[in-house]
Amino acid sequence: MSDISDFARKKYLREQQKYLKSAMSANPNDKRAYLEMGNYYLEQKDYENALRNFETALVYDDEYYEAYLGMAISYLESGNSKKALLALRNAGALNSRSDEISYYLAKMCILDNRFDEAKDYLKDAISKNQNPEYYLEMGKIDYYKADYESAIDNFNKATSLDVRLKNAAELHNYLGLCYYRKKELKKALDNLLKANELKPDNVIYMYNLSLVYKTVRQDNLYNKIYGKIMKFSPKTAQDYIDLSTIYYDRGQSDVARTLLDEGIRKMPEQKALYTAKLKLLKSLGDTEGEKKLKEFLAKSDVVIQAWYPLGHGDAALLQEPVFAKLGEKYKKSPA
């Protein structure tokens, strides 16, 4: 059952949607109303309706920076990096000093493990705006590059800018992992316990905590949480990806693959599952499996997360009306 805060939030969102629809009805040419409706759907992860509203906002103002940025985020979150990049380029043409452009370019690099490029973009974003979220992303990159001290510094900087992050489960999970790698097990345990307290149904957080319990030889606690992991029933695409990651980490790649296949069968529209399976096949050296999956995705017209260098894009995409608008206006090619 939802708690009171969850109920209140849903009520607020319903009222927000009702208000925006009234505003659009009263003034159908109000670009701001379409932008806010797009942001509403974006928050709901309804990317199709978000894009539809952002595109409508651009009909009334083809130099609307915020609408292009909303499109870029929607495309990025739904797994279409090529269109996200094109939308970011249009947004950047309108506001070259935007820290948000650099931030989302960094996010795209991170998806493809291009960490050095991502750090450069994040440094640029931070130079323009001391946003705690930028420090969080920088900390994650430092963690994946095994620079745990720098990661901890960036996470602490983020919390110093926004104290609410002290109740962010993801931050405590990463801090716990950093301290675990540094063999500071007491701090690792404290942070991972906090992450699990804040998000008790996150199987990755459970698994990370179990690793610390095993290391400090708290066998009863390890067995208890490991049993909980084994009984975990995935419900979302991320659940399937997380559980697959755990089995892969334990050397059970066949189970990891079966879980992703099950997730794809149940949720074929979830592009993140295809991305995860491609990464798994690549790590297993299954080139034939990779080839077959890519052929299937091409035939099914499924676009998954991928990185394309700035300036790259296929001709068909570049000719789409939304992306060509600025080029037509300023007599320049969108490429």
N, C-alpha and C positions, 0 to 999 in steps of 0.2 A: 504494500500500500504506500502511496506517495506521502511524504511528510508535509507539514504545513507550508514550509517554504517552497516546496515543489508545486504544491497546489496554487499558492499565491502567484508564482511565476507564470504558470500556465494561464491563470486568469488574466494576468497583466498582458500576456502575449495576445490572447483573444481580443482584449479590449483595444490593443494597439492595432491589430489587423482591422477591426471594425472601424476605428477612427480613420485609418489610412484609406479604406474603401470609401468612406464618406467624403473625405477630402478630394479623392480622385473623381467622384461623382459630381461634386460641386464645381470642380475646376479641372476638366479632363486634360487641359494643356499644362498642368502644374508638374514640371519636371522633378521638383523636389519630392512630391508625393510618390512618384514612380521609383525614385531612388530609394526612399525609405521603405517602400514595399519590397524592393529588391533586397535591401538589407535584412528585412524581416524574414524573407524566405531563405536567405543565406544563413541566417542564424538557425533556422529550422532544418538546414542541410537539404533543402528542396532546391537544388541547383537549377533545374529546368525553369521553374517559375521565377527564380532570382534573375536568371539571364534574360528572360522575357521582359521583366520590368526594367532592367538596366538598359536593354536595347530600346525600349519605348522612351525612356528618358533621353536617350541620344537622338531620337527622332525630333525632339523639341529643342535640343541643344547639342550639336555635333562636336562641341568643344567642352563637354562636361567631364572634367577630370575624374570626379568621384565615381561617375557611372562606368568609365573605362576601368578604373581600379576595381570596382565591384565585379565587373565581368572577369577580370584577370583572376581574382580570388576564387570566383565560382568555377572557372575552368580548371584552375590549379587543384582545388579541392575535389573536383569530380574526375581528375586524372587526365585532363587534356592539356598537356604542357605546351604543345605547339600554339594552341589558341591563347593560352594564358600569356605566353611570351609576346604574341602579337598585340594583345590588349595592353600589356605593360608598356610596350613601345609607344603605343598611341597615348597612353597616360603620361609617359615620360616626355613626349613631345609638347605636352601642354604644361607640364610642371617639372622641369628638369632638376629642381632643387628638392624634390620630394624624398624624404627618408623612407617612405613606404615602398617606393619603387625598388630601392636597393634591398630592402628587407625581403620582399617577395622574390626577387632574383636570387637572393641567398637561399631561400627556402627551396627553390627549384634546383639549385646546385646540390643541396643537402640530399634531396631525393635520389640523386645519382652518385652520392658519395664523393662529390667534388668539393672537398672540405676547404682546401686552400682558397679556391675561388669564392666560396661562401663566406669565409672569414673576411676577405677583402670587401665584399658587398656589405657585410655587417659593420665593419669598421667605418665605412662611408655613412651608413645609416646612423650609427652612434654619434658620428661627428656632427650630424645635423639635429639629432634629437636623442636625449638621454632616456630612451624608452626601456623600462625594465625587461620587456619581452625580448628585446634585441640582445641583452646580456644573457638571458636564459638560453637563447639559441647559440650564442657564442660559447656558453658553458657546455652545451651538449656536444658541439664540435670538438672542444678541447678534450672532453671525455673520450670520444671515439678516436681521437688522435693520441690517447694515452697520456695526455698532459693533465693529470688529475689535480695538481696544485692550481693551475690556471683555471680549470673548470670550477673548482670550489670558490676561487676569488670572484669569478663572474657570477656564480649563483648568489653569493653573498652580496655582491653589488646590486643584483636585481632585487633582492629582499630589502636592501637599504633604501631603494627608490620606491618600493611599494610593499609595505609591511603585510598586506593581505596575502602575499605569496608565501608567507610562513605557514599558511594553511593550504598550500597547493601540493597535492599528493605527488605529482610528477616531479616537482623540485626535490622533495624529500627522497624519492626513489633514486634520482641521479646522485644526490649527495651521498646517500647510502652506498651506492655502487663505487663512487670515488673513494670513499673512506675504506671500503672493502678492498679495493685494489691497492690502497696505500697500507693495508694491514692494520688500520686503526679500527679494530673490530667493535669496540664499545660505541664509537660514533656511528659506525655503519649500522649497528643493530638499532640504535636510537632512531635514526632517520628512516630505516625501512619499517620499523614498527609504526612510526607515525604515518608513513605512506599507506600501510595496510589499514590503519585506523580510519584514515580519511576516505579510502576506497577499498572496502573489504572484499569486493567481488572482482578485483583486478587480478587475474591469474599470474601475470608477469610479476607483479609486486609480491605475490605469495611465493613465487619461485625464487626470487632474489633473496627474500627473507630466509627461505629454507637453506640456501647456500651458506648464509652466515651461521645459522644454527648448526649446520653440519660441520663447519670449520671450527666452531667453539665447542663442539662435542656436546651440545644439548640435544641428545638423541630423542628424548621424549617429545620435545617441541618440534624437532625436525620431522619425526614420523607423523605427528599430528597434522602439520601443515602439508606434508607431502601427500598424505592420504586425502586431504581436501582437494589438492590439485588433481589427483587421479580420478576423483569423482566429479570434477568440474565439467559442466555441460555447456558447450559454447552456444551462444545465442546470436551474436553479431559477427560481422565479417572480421572485426578486430579480434574477437575472442578466438576465432579459428586460426588467425595468423599468430596470435600470442601462444596458443597451445601448441601449434605446429613448431614454433621456434623452440619451445621448451623440449619437445621430443627430439628435435634435431640436435639441440645442445647436449642431450643425453645419449647421442649416438644412435637414436632410433629413427633414421631418416625415412624408412618405409611408412612408419606411423605418421610422421610429419607430412609426407606426401598424401597419404590417405585422408588426413584431416582437411587439407586444402582442397582436395577433389570433392570432398563432402560439402565443404562450404560453397564451392563454385556450383555444385549441383543444386543446392538449396537457394543460393543467392546469385544467380548468374549475372545480375546487373552490377554487382560489387566489383569494380575494376581493381581495387587493392588486392583482392584475392589472386587475380591473374598475375599481377606484379610480383606478389610473394612467391607464387609457384615458379615463375621464370627465374627468380633469384635462387630458389631452392635447386632447380634443375641445373643452373649454372654452377652452383657450389658443388654439386654432385658430379659435375663433368658429363652430364647427360646431354650432349649436343643434339642428338637425334630427337630427344624429348623437347628440347628448346625449339628446334626447328618446327616440329609438328604443332606445338602450341602457338607459335608466332603465325604459322600458316592459318590455323583455325581462327585466330584473332583477326587476321587480315580479311578472311572470308566473311567473318561475322561483323566486320566494321566496328570492332571494339578498339578504342584508343586507350592505351594504358600509360602510366607515368613514364616519361622519358625526357632526357635533356637534349635540347638542341641549342647549339651555340648562338649567341646573339646575332641576329641578321639572317638566320636560316629559317626557311619555311617553304612549304610546297606552293606551287603556283596557284592551285585552286583556292587554298586558304587565303592567299594574299589578295585575291580578287573578290572576296566576300564584301558586300556593301559596307558593313559596319567597320571593317578594317581598312577599307579603301577611302573612307570619307575624308580623312585629313589629307591624304595624298592628292585627292581631287581638288580639295579646297586650296591647297598651297602649290598646286601644279607639280607635285613630287610623286615618285613611285613609292608605294608602301614598302618595297624591298630595299 
